[in-house]
Amino acid sequence: MAWVGSFDAFVQSHLPSLRVEREAKMANYTSFRIGGSARRMAFPRTEEEVEQLLSFCREHEVPCLVIGKGTNLLIADEGLDQLVLNMLEMNKIRVEGTRVYAQAGALLSRIAVAAQQAGCAGLAFAHGIPGSLGGAVAMNAGAYGGEMRQVVESVTALFPDGVRTLRGEALRFGYRHSVFTEEEGVVLSAVLSLEKGDSAAIRAEMDDFMARRKASQPLEYPSAGSTFKRPEGHFAGTMIDQCGLKGTAVGGAEVSTKHAGFIINKDHATFADVVALIGVVQDTVFREFGVELEPEVKIIR
């Protein structure tokens, strides 16, 4: 923890207006509602503040975790001896014509509504995705046949060598994959290119997607969404269901009886409960189908 004193002094001298939370309980900042305390959590409001904070981390060799809404994270109960950058205060959204300009911390649900109200089509699939733009771009989030790569025109991000704006092939979009899953880069903002549409029709499409989500997913329990990536040629939830694993529990963690692809925090689950249940599911599916399930949720120890 030697870095904490240096960090506090750095903030006091260089970023006195920066909001910093000490011993931030990660359970309060993740949709799983699991996780111990991070030594410090900073809430930058500008790109310059992000740049200064990451520069501090590199100079002092401080581990840094960048988060948005925390909807795809499973954090260890022991906590994190590192700096967490929470991007949610960088959340500006602007619509010009059929382009949406948004900062990394803007919630996808808000961006989708802003686009709909402006009569911009193509982002309805994102309305029910609970995360922020930065995480959605980094993992090429998608649902109901739509993916971020279909609408992202450009992404401005901070890399160790400076700020760069990437387009097209440079983003290396794939299934739950982008350049940001390969390289050390932090999404700062993005431009989304949409199409002109009818606002009422877009709203109806968004409502339909949301109704389908509520009917098929265990939204009433804390979780990180789909626990596993879709294996090529298979559907994770279907295989888990066919293995009879619905309702299987370890401690307070359970394979949802509503959707087998979700592991939920049903009753004060711990990090160890969820990790153990992930292992049970992986072992069972491999034994029955010979398929290795890869977690979609990011596990931070």
N, C-alpha and C positions, 0 to 999 in steps of 0.2 A: 504493500500500500504506500510505498515511499512516494509514488507519483502524485498522490492526492494533494499533499501540501503544495507541491509545485503547481499543480493545476489551479488550486484555489488562488494562489498568488498571481498566476497568469491572468485569470479571469478578472481579478480585482484591478490589475494594472492595464490590461488591454481591452477587456470586454465588460466594463462595469455594469452595463444595462442588461447583460445576458441573464436569462432565467436559468438557474441551476437548481436541481433537486438533489439533496444529499440522501444517500442510502434509499434510493428510489425502489419501491417494491414492484418488481417486474410483473407480479400477478395482476397489478392494477393496469398494466400497459399491454397485456396480451389477451387475445380472445379466448385462450385456453384457461385463463385465470389461474395460471401456475407460474411459479418462479420466485426465487429469493431476491434479495436486494442488490442493485447495482451501486457501486461506490458513488458514482456521480452520473446524473442524467442532465444533459444540456439541451436547450430548446432554441436552436438558432432561428433567426428570422430573415436573414439575408444570405446570399451566396458568399459574401465576404466573410461572414462569421463562420460558415461551414469551412471555408478555406483555412481560416486561422486556427480553428479547432483541430482539423486534421493535420495541419502543419505541426501543431504542438504534439500531437500523438506520435507523429513520425520522429520528431526531434527527441522526444523523451521515451520512445519505444513503449508507448502505452497502447494496449489492445483497445480497439474501438468497434462498437457495434452500432450500425445505423439502422434505425427502425422508423416505421410510419405508424400504422394502426396496430401492428403486432398480430396480424391475423394468420400468420403462417409460421409462428414461432413456438417452440417448446423450450422453456428456460429452466435450468437446473435449480433445485430448491436451495442449494448451497449459496446461490447468488453469483454475482459476476464481479471480479476484481478488474474492472475496466470502465472506460467511459462509454456511455450510451448517448448517441446523438438522436434525439427525437425530432423528426422533420415536420411534425404536424402544424407548426406555426408558420411554415412556408406553404401557404394554401391558397394563393390568389388564382382566380380563374377569369379568363377574358375570352369572349366569343367575338370574332370578326368574320362576317360572311359565313363560310362553312368551315372555318378553322377555329380550333379551340386551343388557347394558350393557357397552360396551367403549371403551377409549381408542384414539386414532388410530393409535398405533404397534403395536397388537395385530395379529398376522398373521391373515389370513383363514382359513388352514388351521387354526390353533388355535381360532379362534372357531367354525368349523364343527364341529370335534370336540367342543368344550364344549357346543354346542347339541345335537349328536347324543347325547352321553352323558346329557343331561337330557331326552331324548325330545322335542326340539323340531324340527319339520320345516319345510322351506322354504329351507334354506341349503346343501343338499348340493352344489349347482352350484358353490359358492365354494371347496370343499375343495381343488381343484387349482390355484386361482389363487394365484400365489406372493407377491403383494404384501401390503401392510398395509391396515388399515381406512380410514385417511385417504385414501390414493390411490384405493382402490376406490370410496369415496363420491364423491370429486372427479370421477372419470371415469366414474361409473356402470358399473363393471366388470360383466361378465357372461360366461356360458358355458352351453352346452347348454340354451338357452331360458330361463335365469334371469338376472335383473339385480338390482343393488342396490336400485333404486327399488321393487322388489316387496316388499322386506323392511324398508327404512329407515322408521322411524316419526318420528324427529327427529334433528337434527344440531346439536351445540353447536360453534360456531366463533368464532374471533377475527378481527374485522374492524378496519380502522383506527379506527372509531368505538366499538369495544368488543366485548365478548362477546355473542353473540346465539344463541338457539336457534331453528332453522328447522324447519318441518314442511310437508308436502304440496306445494302448488304453489310455495311460496317456494323450494323446492330446485331447481326448474326442470330436473328430470331429463329427459334425452333420450339418444339414442344416443351413448355415450362423451362425455357432456356433463352439466354441472350448473351451478348458480350459481357454483361455485368455478372454473369455466373462463371465467367472464365477469368476476367481481369478485375483488378482492384479499382473500381470506379463507383462514384456516388452520383445517382441521378439528381439533378437540380431542377429541371423543368423539361417539358415536352410540348411539341406542337402536334395536335391531332387533326387529320384531314378527313372531313366528313362529306356528306352529300345533302343537298337540299331535300327536305321532306315535309310531310304534313304533321304539325305538332300534335294534333289529336290522335292521329294514327300511331305515332311514335309512343305517345303516352299509353295507348292501349296495348302496344307490344310490350312495353316495360311492365305494365300491370300483369300481363299474362305470364311473363317470365317470373315475376315475384310470386304469383299465386302457385306456379309450378314448384318453385323452391320451397315454399312453406308446406306444400303437400308432400314433398318427397324427402326433405332434409330435416334433421333434428335441430332446428334453429333455436329451440327452447333451452338447449343445454350449451354450456361453453365447449368450444372445440376449435380446431384450426382448419375447419373445412375438410376437404378430401385428404385423408391421411396419406394415401399412397398415389404415386404416379400411375398413369395408365400403361400397363405393359403392352408392348407391340403385339397386336393380334388378340388382345384380351381386354376385359374390363375388370379392374381390381375388385369393385364392389360385388360383381356377379360371382367371381370365384370365391370370395370370402363368404358370401351367402351360401353358395353350394357346398362349402365345407361345414356348414351348420354353425358358424361362429357368431351369428347375431345373438346379442345378449351375453356373450362371454365377457367376464370381468376379471380384472386384477385390481384389488383394492377398490378405489373409487372410480377407476377408469373402466369404460365399457364399450364394446362394439355396439353401435347403435342398432336398436331393433327396427328403426325406421329406415335406415340406409346403412348397409354393411360397410360402405366405404368410409364411414366416419367413426373415429374413436372419440368418445365424448367424456367430458369431466362430469360424471353423474353425481358424485358425492364426495367433494373435497379430495379429489385425486391428487396424488403427488407426481412429481417428475418421474420417479422410479416406477410408479404404477403404469404410467403411459408407455414408458420405454419397454417395460416387461411385456405389456400387452401387444405392442408393436411386434416384438420378437415372437410371441405366441402365434400371431397371425401370419407372419412371414414363414415360420417353420411349418405351420399347417398347410399353407398354400403350396409351398415348395414340395412338401411330401405328397400332396394330392395331385398337383398339376405339373410339378417340375418347373415352376415359374418363380423367379426371384422378384419379390415386390420391393421397390425402392421408395422410401418415404418421400412424400412431397413436402411435408412439414420440415422446417429447418430446426435441427436439434442443437441447442447451444448449452455446452457444459461449462 
